[in-house]
Amino acid sequence: MGSASGMPRWGRTVPALAGAAAGAVWLWRHQGDLMMRRPVNEWTFTHMHALMPKTVVPRAATPSPWPERPESIEATYVLDRVERTLADLHARTFTTSFLVLHRGAIVHESYPGRCAGPGVRFQAFSLTKSVTSILVGIALAEGAITSLRDPVVTYCPDLAGTAFEGPTVEQVSDMCSGVGAVEDWTVPDSAINRFERAVTGGGSILDVIRSLPRMSPPGTAFNYSTIDTQVLGWVLEGATGMPIADYAASRLWSRIGTEDDAYYFLTRARPRTALGGGSLNASTRDLARIGLLMARDGEWAGERIVPKEWVARSRGRDVPHIAVGALGPSGRPHYGYSSQWWTLGGARRAFTGIGVFGQYLYVDPEADVVIVKTSAWPTADDESLDRETITGLRAVADHLHRG
């Protein structure tokens, strides 16, 4: 039967179906971009378990709840000659969760994010790197990794004959392997984009890593590299004979009173592997435990978990090319780097783990302050949002230190 316009109904339906199909194809091809855009990324960053394969890191058999001593934090910070408040920081930098420890107790905890809450696991992105560093420090103390001077191919024989034959464990830990190029997400065929496509699309991340060229002599220049940390994670797994999630569970997560299961998402391709440089998901409260462990020189409840010397080197060392202000094009002027942590120098030598889209684990041992901030920035990296965040976190630590 024809329509009032004289066109058969099926004649209008076919173009509509074609349009819907084209729309579905567009959505499929661009789903990654859409999932990272605001405000959808607030859901994405709390639901990675629904998007990727995962492996669980079980909570402690006997969780230890945090002591709480709530107080109003009236800290302000000055940016571009304008004084701003903590509420401004949250609004301007898209905070999804914010927790402050002072003297081992929670003094402030809030969850401004749409999908956020105390037991929610947040995607840590490159903050994962700092946890991998802790695990490497533990493996050194146990003797599984015999020396930081060992070549990485000692533990990763699959990398023999590549640009990673030569760099040492210490050099990849400091992101001074000399392999690859500046990590640039804006270049479609950059190494990091090829790596990401292999992770999510079922390709071989080993093939991507084996293809990378030598950029500079090992140990001579800093170059921020998620791939360096992937290699470091493989060093850990090769040395210990355990997947990184299992080693994290037995040596770390089970020993610091964690309240929630964490998890690592895995590559789609088999054999599936966790990303030592970016796939940990954990609750804000449990990330704070990592910070307090580092603030207390690697001890938890009187038990030595991380070597004191490893914590000390994570706060910065006297190495010119990783000093504060000396990192070059893949760093920022207010940061140095050491053992997978961003160092801040100054009298108190605070340091921080950082993940893209605004994830921070800020540790100021002298002030006895730890701050966890998760966020959902509109873009993966934003120099102005990073500068404002670090300024705000420093102001909170200063305020509590003075008080």
C-alpha positions as CSV (number, residue, x, y, z in Angstrom):
1,M,0.0,0.0,0.0
2,G,1.3,3.4,-0.9
3,S,1.7,6.4,1.4
4,A,-0.1,9.7,1.2
5,S,2.9,11.1,-0.7
6,G,2.7,8.3,-3.2
7,M,6.0,6.7,-2.1
8,P,5.7,3.1,-1.0
9,R,6.5,2.7,2.7
10,W,9.3,0.3,1.9
11,G,10.8,3.0,-0.3
12,R,11.2,5.3,2.7
13,T,12.3,2.4,5.0
14,V,15.3,1.3,2.9
15,P,17.1,4.7,3.1
16,A,16.3,4.9,6.8
17,L,17.8,1.4,7.4
18,A,20.8,2.3,5.4
19,G,21.2,5.5,7.4
20,A,20.9,3.5,10.7
21,A,23.4,1.0,9.5
22,A,25.9,3.7,8.5
23,G,25.4,5.3,11.9
24,A,26.1,1.9,13.6
25,V,29.3,1.5,11.6
26,W,30.4,5.0,12.5
27,L,29.7,4.3,16.2
28,W,31.7,1.1,16.0
29,R,34.7,2.7,14.4
30,H,34.7,5.7,16.8
31,Q,33.7,3.9,20.0
32,G,37.1,4.4,21.5
33,D,37.0,8.1,21.0
34,L,33.5,8.4,22.3
35,M,34.2,6.4,25.4
36,M,37.0,8.9,26.3
37,R,35.0,12.0,25.8
38,R,33.2,13.9,28.6
39,P,30.9,13.0,30.3
40,V,30.9,9.4,29.0
41,N,34.5,9.0,30.2
42,E,33.3,9.2,33.8
43,W,31.5,5.9,33.2
44,T,34.3,4.4,31.2
45,F,36.9,5.1,33.9
46,T,34.8,3.2,36.5
47,H,33.7,0.3,34.2
48,M,36.8,-1.0,32.5
49,H,35.8,-4.5,33.7
50,A,32.8,-4.3,31.3
51,L,35.0,-3.3,28.4
52,M,38.1,-5.4,28.6
53,P,39.2,-8.8,29.9
54,K,40.5,-8.6,33.5
55,T,42.3,-10.4,36.2
56,V,41.4,-9.8,39.9
57,V,43.7,-8.7,42.7
58,P,41.8,-9.8,45.8
59,R,41.5,-7.6,48.8
60,A,43.2,-8.4,52.1
61,A,41.9,-11.3,54.0
62,T,41.4,-9.0,57.0
63,P,40.8,-5.5,55.7
64,S,41.8,-2.7,58.0
65,P,39.3,0.2,57.9
66,W,40.8,3.7,57.8
67,P,40.7,5.9,60.9
68,E,38.7,9.0,60.1
69,R,39.2,12.5,61.5
70,P,37.1,14.7,59.2
71,E,38.0,18.4,59.1
72,S,37.2,21.3,56.9
73,I,40.2,22.0,54.6
74,E,40.2,25.8,54.0
75,A,43.3,25.7,51.7
76,T,43.4,28.0,48.8
77,Y,45.8,28.2,45.9
78,V,46.9,31.1,43.6
79,L,47.1,30.5,39.9
80,D,47.7,33.2,37.4
81,R,47.3,35.8,40.2
82,V,43.8,34.5,41.1
83,E,43.1,32.9,44.4
84,R,41.0,29.7,44.2
85,T,39.4,27.2,46.6
86,L,39.3,23.4,46.8
87,A,35.8,23.6,45.3
88,D,37.3,25.5,42.3
89,L,39.9,22.9,41.9
90,H,37.3,20.1,41.6
91,A,35.1,22.0,39.2
92,R,37.9,23.3,37.0
93,T,39.9,20.0,36.8
94,F,36.9,17.6,36.6
95,T,37.5,15.7,39.9
96,T,35.7,12.4,40.3
97,S,37.1,11.4,43.7
98,F,39.3,13.2,46.2
99,L,40.8,11.8,49.4
100,V,43.2,13.4,51.8
101,L,45.2,11.5,54.5
102,H,46.9,13.4,57.3
103,R,48.9,11.6,59.9
104,G,47.5,8.3,58.8
105,A,43.8,9.3,59.0
106,I,41.2,10.4,56.4
107,V,40.6,14.1,57.0
108,H,38.7,14.7,53.7
109,E,36.9,12.4,51.3
110,S,34.5,13.4,48.5
111,Y,33.2,11.9,45.3
112,P,32.0,14.5,42.8
113,G,31.9,12.1,39.9
114,R,28.7,10.8,38.4
115,C,29.7,7.2,38.8
116,A,32.0,7.6,41.8
117,G,31.8,6.2,45.4
118,P,34.0,4.7,48.2
119,G,34.0,1.2,46.8
120,V,34.3,2.1,43.1
121,R,37.4,1.0,41.2
122,F,38.9,3.8,39.2
123,Q,41.1,3.3,36.1
124,A,44.5,4.5,37.3
125,F,46.1,4.8,33.8
126,S,49.8,5.6,34.2
127,L,49.5,5.8,38.0
128,T,49.8,2.1,37.5
129,K,53.5,2.7,36.7
130,S,54.2,3.8,40.2
131,V,52.7,0.6,41.6
132,T,54.8,-1.5,39.2
133,S,57.8,0.4,40.6
134,I,56.9,-0.7,44.1
135,L,56.7,-4.3,43.0
136,V,60.1,-4.1,41.3
137,G,61.6,-2.8,44.6
138,I,60.1,-5.7,46.4
139,A,61.4,-8.2,43.8
140,L,64.9,-6.6,44.2
141,A,64.7,-7.1,48.0
142,E,63.7,-10.7,47.5
143,G,66.5,-11.3,45.1
144,A,64.2,-12.3,42.2
145,I,65.8,-9.3,40.3
146,T,69.4,-9.6,41.1
147,S,70.6,-6.1,40.2
148,L,69.3,-2.9,38.6
149,R,72.3,-3.1,36.3
150,D,71.1,-6.3,34.7
151,P,70.2,-6.0,31.0
152,V,66.4,-6.2,30.5
153,V,67.0,-9.1,28.1
154,T,68.2,-11.2,31.0
155,Y,64.5,-11.4,32.1
156,C,62.9,-10.8,28.6
157,P,64.7,-13.0,26.1
158,D,62.0,-12.3,23.5
159,L,63.6,-8.8,23.2
160,A,67.0,-10.0,22.2
161,G,68.1,-8.5,18.9
162,T,65.9,-5.4,19.4
163,A,66.7,-1.9,20.6
164,F,65.9,-3.2,24.1
165,E,69.0,-5.3,24.0
166,G,71.4,-3.0,25.9
167,P,69.2,-1.0,28.3
168,T,69.3,-2.0,32.0
169,V,66.5,-2.5,34.4
170,E,67.4,0.8,36.0
171,Q,67.4,2.6,32.7
172,V,63.9,1.4,31.8
173,S,62.7,2.2,35.3
174,D,63.9,5.8,34.9
175,M,62.5,5.9,31.3
176,C,66.0,6.4,29.9
177,S,66.1,3.3,27.7
178,G,66.8,5.4,24.6
179,V,64.2,3.3,22.7
180,G,61.4,4.7,20.6
181,A,60.3,8.3,20.2
182,V,58.4,11.0,22.1
183,E,55.1,9.5,23.2
184,D,52.6,11.4,21.0
185,W,48.9,10.4,21.0
186,T,48.1,12.9,18.3
187,V,50.1,11.1,15.6
188,P,47.9,8.2,14.3
189,D,50.8,5.8,13.6
190,S,53.0,6.7,16.6
191,A,54.4,3.9,18.7
192,I,52.0,4.5,21.5
193,N,49.0,4.5,19.2
194,R,50.1,1.2,17.6
195,F,50.6,-0.2,21.1
196,E,47.1,0.9,22.2
197,R,45.5,-0.6,19.0
198,A,47.3,-3.9,19.7
199,V,46.0,-3.9,23.3
200,T,42.4,-3.2,22.5
201,G,42.2,-4.7,19.0
202,G,43.8,-8.1,19.5
203,G,47.2,-7.4,18.0
204,S,50.7,-8.3,19.3
205,I,52.2,-5.7,21.6
206,L,55.4,-7.7,21.5
207,D,55.6,-7.1,17.8
208,V,55.1,-3.4,18.3
209,I,57.8,-3.2,20.9
210,R,60.3,-5.3,18.9
211,S,59.8,-2.9,16.0
212,L,61.0,0.2,17.9
213,P,64.3,1.9,16.9
214,R,67.1,3.2,19.1
215,M,66.7,6.9,19.7
216,S,69.6,7.7,22.0
217,P,72.3,5.8,23.9
218,P,70.7,4.1,27.0
219,G,70.9,6.0,30.2
220,T,71.6,9.5,28.7
221,A,68.2,11.1,28.2
222,F,64.7,11.0,29.7
223,N,61.9,10.1,27.4
224,Y,58.5,9.4,28.9
225,S,57.5,5.9,27.6
226,T,54.6,3.6,28.5
227,I,56.4,1.0,26.5
228,D,59.5,1.2,28.8
229,T,57.2,0.4,31.7
230,Q,55.6,-2.5,29.8
231,V,59.1,-3.9,29.4
232,L,59.7,-3.3,33.1
233,G,56.5,-5.2,33.9
234,W,57.8,-8.1,31.8
235,V,61.1,-8.0,33.6
236,L,59.1,-8.4,36.9
237,E,57.1,-11.3,35.5
238,G,60.2,-13.0,34.0
239,A,62.2,-12.6,37.3
240,T,59.4,-13.8,39.6
241,G,57.7,-16.3,37.3
242,M,54.4,-14.8,38.2
243,P,51.9,-12.6,36.4
244,I,52.1,-9.1,37.7
245,A,48.6,-9.3,39.2
246,D,49.4,-12.4,41.2
247,Y,52.7,-10.8,42.4
248,A,50.8,-7.6,43.4
249,A,48.2,-9.7,45.3
250,S,50.7,-11.8,47.3
251,R,53.4,-9.1,47.9
252,L,51.4,-5.9,48.2
253,W,47.6,-5.9,48.1
254,S,47.2,-8.6,50.7
255,R,49.6,-7.0,53.1
256,I,48.3,-3.4,53.4
257,G,44.7,-4.0,54.7
258,T,43.0,-3.3,51.4
259,E,39.2,-3.0,51.6
260,D,38.4,-3.7,47.9
261,D,39.4,-6.1,45.2
262,A,41.5,-4.3,42.5
263,Y,41.9,-5.6,39.0
264,Y,44.2,-5.2,36.0
265,F,42.5,-5.2,32.6
266,L,44.3,-7.4,30.0
267,T,45.1,-7.3,26.3
268,R,42.5,-8.9,24.1
269,A,45.0,-11.1,22.3
270,R,46.1,-14.3,23.9
271,P,48.2,-14.9,25.8
272,R,46.6,-12.1,27.6
273,T,48.8,-9.8,29.6
274,A,48.3,-7.0,32.1
275,L,49.8,-3.6,31.3
276,G,52.4,-2.7,33.9
277,G,52.2,0.9,32.6
278,G,48.5,1.4,32.7
279,S,45.8,-1.2,33.5
280,L,45.4,-1.2,37.3
281,N,41.9,-0.3,38.6
282,A,41.5,0.3,42.3
283,S,39.3,2.2,44.8
284,T,40.4,5.6,46.0
285,R,40.8,4.4,49.6
286,D,43.1,1.6,48.5
287,L,45.2,3.8,46.3
288,A,45.6,6.0,49.4
289,R,47.2,2.9,51.1
290,I,49.8,2.8,48.4
291,G,50.6,6.5,49.1
292,L,50.8,6.0,52.9
293,L,53.1,3.0,52.4
294,M,55.5,5.3,50.5
295,A,55.0,8.1,52.9
296,R,56.1,5.8,55.8
297,D,59.3,4.7,54.0
298,G,57.8,1.4,52.8
299,E,56.4,0.1,56.2
300,W,52.9,-0.9,57.0
301,A,51.7,-1.5,60.6
302,G,55.3,-2.2,61.6
303,E,56.0,-4.6,58.7
304,R,58.6,-3.8,56.1
305,I,56.9,-4.1,52.7
306,V,59.1,-2.0,50.4
307,P,62.9,-1.4,50.9
308,K,63.5,2.0,52.5
309,E,66.2,2.6,49.9
310,W,63.7,2.0,47.1
311,V,61.3,4.6,48.6
312,A,64.2,7.1,48.9
313,R,65.2,6.8,45.2
314,S,61.5,7.2,44.2
315,R,61.6,10.7,45.7
316,G,64.4,11.8,43.4
317,R,68.2,11.2,43.0
318,D,71.2,13.2,41.9
319,V,71.1,12.3,38.2
320,P,71.2,15.4,36.0
321,H,69.0,14.3,33.1
322,I,66.1,13.3,35.4
323,A,66.3,16.2,37.8
324,V,63.4,18.6,38.3
325,G,63.2,20.9,35.3
326,A,65.6,18.8,33.2
327,L,63.3,16.3,31.6
328,G,63.0,17.9,28.1
329,P,60.1,17.7,25.7
330,S,58.4,14.8,27.3
331,G,58.3,16.2,30.8
332,R,57.2,19.4,32.5
333,P,59.3,22.1,34.1
334,H,58.0,21.4,37.6
335,Y,58.8,17.7,37.5
336,G,61.8,15.4,37.7
337,Y,61.5,11.6,37.4
338,S,62.9,8.6,39.3
339,S,61.8,5.0,39.3
340,Q,58.4,5.5,37.7
341,W,57.5,8.5,40.0
342,W,57.3,12.2,39.2
343,T,59.5,14.1,41.6
344,L,58.9,17.6,42.8
345,G,62.1,18.6,44.6
346,G,62.0,21.4,47.2
347,A,62.6,21.1,50.9
348,R,60.1,18.4,51.5
349,R,60.8,16.4,48.3
350,A,57.2,15.4,47.6
351,F,56.5,13.1,44.7
352,T,53.5,11.9,42.8
353,G,52.2,9.2,40.5
354,I,50.2,10.5,37.6
355,G,47.9,9.0,35.0
356,V,46.3,10.6,31.9
357,F,43.0,12.3,32.2
358,G,44.0,13.6,35.7
359,Q,44.8,10.7,38.0
360,Y,47.1,11.7,40.9
361,L,48.7,10.0,44.0
362,Y,50.5,12.8,45.7
363,V,52.8,11.9,48.6
364,D,54.5,14.4,50.9
365,P,56.2,12.4,53.7
366,E,57.5,15.4,55.6
367,A,54.0,16.9,55.9
368,D,52.6,13.3,56.5
369,V,50.1,14.0,53.8
370,V,48.8,11.7,51.0
371,I,46.2,12.9,48.4
372,V,44.4,10.8,45.9
373,K,42.6,12.6,43.1
374,T,40.9,10.9,40.2
375,S,39.5,12.9,37.3
376,A,37.8,12.8,33.9
377,W,39.5,15.5,31.9
378,P,38.2,16.3,28.5
379,T,41.5,15.2,26.9
380,A,44.2,12.8,27.9
381,D,46.9,15.4,28.6
382,D,46.5,19.0,29.4
383,E,49.4,21.1,30.6
384,S,47.2,23.8,32.2
385,L,45.1,21.3,34.1
386,D,48.2,19.5,35.3
387,R,49.7,22.8,36.5
388,E,46.5,23.8,38.3
389,T,46.2,20.3,39.9
390,I,49.7,20.2,41.2
391,T,49.4,23.8,42.5
392,G,46.2,22.8,44.3
393,L,47.6,19.6,45.8
394,R,50.7,21.4,47.1
395,A,48.4,24.0,48.7
396,V,46.5,21.3,50.5
397,A,49.7,19.7,51.8
398,D,51.1,23.1,52.8
399,H,47.9,24.0,54.7
400,L,47.9,20.7,56.7
401,H,51.6,20.9,57.3
402,R,51.3,24.4,58.8
403,G,48.3,23.3,60.8
